[in-house]
C-alpha cells in the first residue's frame, strides 16, 4: 500500500496526469485507504492493517516513524485552509481524528478515539473528545 503510494506520488511529481489517479483509485479499492499523491509522508511510517479505513488530507504532512492506527482521519476543518502536521515519532491510536490546522509534536501519543482540534505538545499524550493532555 505504501509502496504503491510512493510510486504514484512520484509519478504525480513528474507531472504524469492519468496514471497517478488510476493507481490512487487502485490503492483506495484494494486497501480502503484515502492517500492522495500530494500528501507528504515521511520514512518508516506504519499504517496498521495496511491503512484500513485511513483518510489523509491531500496537503497533510506526516513525519518519519509515525504509527497510524486503523480508521484514523487526518483532515481539514470547514473554514480552515491549513491542515494537520504530524511530526516524527507520533503514535495515532485507532479511530482518532486529527482535524484542522494543528501540529502534533514529536513523540506525542494520541489515544484511540480521540478528537484532536488543538496543538499537541511534543512527548505528551492526549485522549478524549476533544483531546486533552493525560497525566503521567
Buried (B, 14 or more C-beta within 10 A) or exposed (E): BBEBBEBBBEBBEEEEEEEBBEBBEEBBEEBBBBBBBBBEBBEEBEBBBBBBBBBBBEBBBBBBBBBBBBBBBBBBBEEEEEBBBBBBBBBBBBBBBBBBBBBBBBBBBBBBBBBBBEBBBBEBBBBEEEBEEEEE
